[in-house]
Amino acid sequence: MDSILQAIPAWVHELPTAAKVAAVVVGVPFLAIVLNVLQQLLIPKNKSLPPVVFHYIPWFGSAAYYGMDPYKFMFECRDKYGDVFTFILLGRRMTVALGPKGNNLSLGGKTSHVSAEDAYTHLTTPVFGKGVVYDCPNEMLMQQKKFIKHGLTTEALESYAELMTEETRAWFKDSLKVTKESGPKTVEVIKVMAELIVLTASRTLQGKEVRAGMSARFAHLLEDLDKGFTPINFMFPNLPLPSYRRRDRAQKEMSDFYLSIMEKRRSGEHDHEHDMIAALQGSQYRNGVPLTDRDIAHMMIAILMAGQHTSSATSSWILLNLANNQDVQDKLYREQVELFGNADGTFRDMSYEDTKNMPVMDACIRETLRLHAPIHSIYRAVKQDIVVPQSLSAPSESGQYIIPKGNFIVAAPGVSQMDPRIWDNATTWRPERWLEVGGVAKAANEQYMAGEKVDYGFGAVSKGTESPYQPFGAGRHRCVGEQFAYLQLSEIVGLMVRDFKLTLGTKAFPATNYNSMIVLPEVGLVTFTARK
């Protein structure tokens, strides 16, 4: 130590203290960056590991570029490194596996190799609550999905169609307030769709007591919960921030709200419909352990929050694209007239069965889900070393890449869904592709819907993990609410197109905001004009 101090020039010792501190503050990070760059350039790489994306700042890694535009980041990395590569994200080693086979490596992986629970529980448990979704073993989650699926019977969905129509029309009258006399009205589409999605979901899945409790207080609770479901919560789950404390208080209050509904039902105070609460009560796991009221309350929060985010985003993108493509909007309107129009110019209501036979509507929804996947990246924690098939990436000198235990593996179905190697005009919203006989879209959807069937514990579903189109996830974590989502989107968008002409409220189509957990439009304005 003495020899090191003696080697420091005398003029350094004579510098003011502030200058010495500044030199350390600037010098240490600069030295760390230099060492990090030299390490990547000079130290021999382990040829069995996927290539690491070059980055200047240690620990921080590629966080800024990935966070600003994950799709641009992944497409550019694919061009440089191939389908499998690793990037550094705030200290985490994230291995991306792209393309249908890459998605299968993650989403179709064995639970002994990849874990959604280890990747997400620190984010979801404070919002949804203990004992459900990712705060329990995967086997229990699969049974919870089965309980929910039993509440989504054809009979239930038929009744939901009527309730959604009532809620949407009431919202037109009470909230949107656009008439021929009032003239056009421009709204921020993500805000109004978030409101309408919650109203229709609460009236159907959640039950009429929940819908009746939709007060300003309930809205504040939802907002506080929503603010606990952001990238900062995912990356830093234990920060002592006011938003975290508000999230925790909101979760407890909403959970207690559901408990009070169940208690009143048992006492006979409320005559209720066969909603999801009723479907879940009395359910028990295969080992004979029943769902507790608190479990049910937490599952109801999960259903409300998860569906609200994805459906709000998707419905907003549909309306924006229709407003930007008047020819498609006209086709959709004509479909409504042809299928449901009455001689006097009115329309009959859409039933659940009707919504399964609306080809233009179906094409609009599918194309929106293709181009605007609600989630850009799906994470799994790697529990055991994963051997990457040679068909997925160029073999390394050791034979095949190994994704080591401790990494995260990232699937990005949206990359496959916008891949110009697979789709013509991949970044263009073109619903007609879903109506083309023998086209790529129909083949991809058939592979997704009618491929290999697997029962993960909630009924046989098409595995779908190797399809280039995966709108509701794939494998064991595939969403059980697909039919409900299509019904909700078809009812709401159909009723809007019947009554209103939609145009963009801005000169340009809005850019994409990747700063939340769900892919949303930047300020997206749509103008509603009542049809004659």
Secondary structure, 3 states (H helix, E strand, C coil): CHHHHHHCCHHHHCCCHHHHHHHHHHHHHHHHHHHHHHHHHHCCCCCCCCCECCCCCCCCECHHHHHHCHHHHHHHHHHHHCCEEEEEECCEEEEEECHHHHHHHHHCCCCCCEEHHHHHHHHHHHHHCCCCCCCCCHHHHHHHHHHHHHCCCHHHHHHHHHHHHHHHHHHHHHHHCCCCCCCCEEEEHHHHHHHHHHHHHHHHHHCHHHHHCCCHHHHHHHHHHHCCCCHHHHHCCCCCCHHHHHHHHHHHHHHHHHHHHHHHHHCCCCCCCCCHHHHHCCCECCCCCECCHHHHHHHHHHHHHHHHHHHHHHHHHHHHHHHHCHHHHHHHHHHHHHHHECCCCCECCCCHHHHCCCHHHHHHHHHHHHHCCCCCCEEEEECCCEECCCCCCCCCCCCCCEECCCCEEEECHHHHHCCCCCCCCCCCCCHHHHHCCCCHHHHHHHHHHHCCEEECCCCEEECCCCCCCCCCCCHHHCCCCHHHHHHHHHHHHHHHHHHEEEEECCCCCCCEECCCCCCEECCCEEEEEECC
